[in-house]
Amino acid sequence: MSGPIGVYDSGFGGLSVLRELRSHLPEADFVYLGDSGRAPYGGRDAHTILDLAEQCVQRLFEEGTAVVIVACHTVSSVALRHLQARYGNQARRVLGVTIPAAEAAVRATRGRIGFLGTHGTVASGTFATEVHKLAAVEVIERAAPLLAPIVEEGWETSDVASAAVARYLHLLGDVDTVVLGCTHYPLLRRAFEGALGPDVTLLDPAPYVAARLVDWVQRHPGFVDTGSGTLRALTTGDPARFAELGARFLAAPLPKVECLHLHDGRLVSGRGGATAGQVVR
Amino acid sequence: MSGPIGVYDSGFGGLSVLRELRSHLPEADFVYLGDSGRAPYGGRDAHTILDLAEQCVQRLFEEGTAVVIVACHTVSSVALRHLQARYGNQARRVLGVTIPAAEAAVRATRGRIGFLGTHGTVASGTFATEVHKLAAVEVIERAAPLLAPIVEEGWETSDVASAAVARYLHLLGDVDTVVLGCTHYPLLRRAFEGALGPDVTLLDPAPYVAARLVDWVQRHPGFVDTGSGTLRALTTGDPARFAELGARFLAAPLPKVECLHLHDGRLVSGRGGATAGQVVR
């Protein structure tokens, strides 16, 4: 029942997690599904996130995967338990990023962790809940809804990015560790480094998250095929835009991007209708 | 069959159009529906916008309105014809903002119009199509996807806003008129004025749009009740956040905000499920 590894994200950001996974598991085959046609998820209500996540995870299992990694912090924070209860069993698993991120933050902090993420991630309180299972430290969570759009606009090294990062850090106040709680934010590393004092640790949890997932895969040999290092990329959005933006997160060119669209509540192959001009149906 | 006037927007921005409408029609009753729980619409595909718009317009007609004004440029650009074909008849009308905005721009320009809006608005090309029915002038349309989030964050007078506005104006190049093609953008007026040269006209179409709609209402006396100036506000999002942000667009306090949620494809009264923490259903 083993197969390729499925990686699910709301858009492009999870490709930075995939990059780490591939460097540790060069022979594994991967199927990446980015729901970029319906991103961003960060401002959506929880029940909508559950609906979208079900469709995407279901599609990845239909691709023959036995393990799906939810690379998106918003989905991991809001919907992981639901996805595990609905799809997980002896032969199929769904893994998330929140617990590894909490472990990494507890290792790094001297007692006061600042966490930036989407509205949905922060409203869930899941990151703080997981930290407090591990250690009695302070966690200050703040939503930073402009940061992902700035990255998607390609403006991560601009004056817009540095001004927005400075404002969000100001909202966090006096912390010793800043956790980048969205897979888009590592692309703003330079803006963060330029704004943080020398005593503050900037924590991109992605490498640690990937290492923990790799560790899981290696301890569960029945779930992943010995493959040949192939990668397939699926998107609900525009494939040309996905290939262009995605290459920045993967730090490598993407293979041909396959299109998905929604039909009767399921994500099926092929493109939906045209979108330009007035639509009458 | 006459009733209150329905005003539909993806979120808060349409309240600036409502403000103009109320000042011209102080005795009319209004029902405003802001789909803020599912905003922003600007990055969504056309078929999703049609689905959302159908649900909202249907709900406003169920409130006893005989005319619904689509205050949102994205919906007007992408879905107005569909909404008119589906819901419009001798007794019920759906009106939009794109044609009045095009008329205002043609009046203002000396030959080269720049237009900023959402991805969806710009991809539709509807504004340029309507301008070219009126005059042989140039239209340069550019998507400005960061501007609405900046306003929703309350940062419209910040360094983030001025830097983003300057970048988008640079993308428009050499134009004589800049059209604010999204109901959020008038709140960035100071940032635009600070960045534009003295020869460039900054055009907020909202007052002209409102004047045209008022003119329509006065020429069609069977559609609108002589009322008592009441206002009801409905939202699919968080009512406290809606009241707080909405007051900035309306430039006045909002009445008690009523909640809507989606049930079997229809927007019904009352709140949906709780959204904090992990959700399992």
Interface residues (C-beta under 8 A of the other chain):
Chain A: G37 R38 A39 P40 G43 R44 D45 A46 H47 T48 I49 L50 S77 V78 A79 L80 R81 H82 A85 G120 A123 S124 G125 T126 T129 P145 L146 P149 I150 E152 E153 W155 S158 D159 V160 A163 A164 R167 G237 G272 G273 A274 T275 A276 G277 Q278 V279 V280 R281
Chain B: G37 R38 A39 P40 G43 R44 D45 A46 H47 T48 I49 L50 S77 V78 A79 L80 R81 H82 A85 G120 A123 S124 G125 T126 T129 P145 L146 P149 I150 E152 E153 W155 S158 D159 V160 A163 A164 R167 G237 G272 G273 A274 T275 A276 G277 Q278 V279 V280 R281
